[in-house]
Amino acid sequence: MLSAIKRELKALSHPDKIGDYQRFFKTGKGEYGEGDVFIGLTVPEQRSVAKKYLDADRVTIRSLLESKIHEHRLTGLLILVQQFQNAVEAERKRIVAFYLKHKNRVNNWDLVDLSAHKILGEFLVGKDRQILYKLAKSKVLWDRRIAVVACFAFINRGDFQDILKLAKLLLEDYHDLMHKAVGWALREIGKKELKSLLKFLDKHHKVMPRTMLRYSIERLSEKKRKHYMKK
């Protein structure tokens, strides 16, 4: 099955897009995606392959995640997401354990953003969420982003308690990708319940990284945006 998946992905690849993807996902020396390898597929193309192999076993998915090729890892995650959505609780627990065991291979922002809330976040609905705080304190960028993105499963349900705590915890994070992720989450809170966003901004806007602040206020009125952008 592994060979068949890789063969189908290669057949769909667009070599002419590889350079664009490498630049977009910052694969140059010293950049966050340094050394990542692309073969040039869109997400819909990878989804189409993933849907055909939903019965892939963990050995196959692990092999995809261990690949140096970005699209192999994402396709493995897309299969895992679908398996989680179709699974009963006991199997979901095993999938989450597998996901966390191999989180070092969830190592670019799209890999995190297309999986963390759909696997870890959904599993933690109604459960203890201390794992998110542990991830948020990690030195690994992608662990911290998983913690934030997982919270979208709660935000979508109008539950903001953990993401607001994590946002405060991450105010001093150094990385722009975390500033964007937290700002994005805060913006989504504002779409659900504006007063919760404004309360957070009133307390922290003077110390928020500018990127985080700009993302969080995107949907506010021009007057309010100008107010919060004034330090």
Residue, then its C-alpha position, 0 to 999 in steps of 0.5 A: m500500500l505504501s508504494a501505491i500511495k507514493r506512486e499516486l502522489k508522484a503521478l499527480s506532482h507538478p515539478d514546476k511548482i516545487g520552487d514556489y513551494q520551497r520558497f513559500f514554506k521557507t526551506g532555505k538555510g536557517e529558515y523554519g522549514e530548512g531542508d524540507v523536500f517538495i514534489g509539488l502537489t496541492v492539498p486537494e490532490q493529496r486529499s483525493v489520494a488520502k481518501k482512497y487509502l483510509d484503511a492504511d495501517r499504522v505502519t504505512i502511516r508511520s512510513l509516510l510521516e517519516s518521509k523526507i517528502h512534505e506531501h508524503r507526511l501531509t497525506g499520512l496526516l490526512i489519512l489519520v484525520q479521516q480515520f480519527q473522524n470515523a473511529v470509536e472512542a477507544e480507537r481515537k485514543r490510540i490515534v491521538a497517542f500515535y499522533l503525539k508520538h510522531k509529532n516531530r514529523v508534524n513539522n511545518w505550519d500546514l501539517v499542524d494546521l490541517s491536523a492538530h484541531k481535528i485530532l488532538g483538539e477534538f479528542l480533548v473536548g470534555k477532557d483534561r487539557q494539561i497536555l496543551y500547556k506542556l506543548a505550549k512550553s516546549k522549545v519546539l516551534w511546532d509543539r507550541r503551534i499544535a497547542v494553539v491550533a488544537c484549541f480551534a476545536f474548543i473555539n468552534r464550540g464557544d469555549f475560550q478558556d484554554i486558548l485565552k490562557l495559552a495566548k497569555l502564556l505565549l505573549e512573549d513567544y519569539h516566533d512570528l508563526m506563533h504570533k500569527a497562530v495566536g492572533w488568528a485564534l483571538r480573531e476567531i474568538g472575536k467572531k464568536e464573542l466580541k466581548s471576550l476578545l476586547k477584554f483580552l485586548d484591553k489587558h494585553h494589547k500594549v505588550m502583544p507582538r505587533t503581528m499577533l495584535r494585527y491578526s487579532i483585530e482584523r475584523l474590528s472597526e477601523k476606530k477600534r483597530k487604531h485604538y489598539m494599535k496605539k501603544 
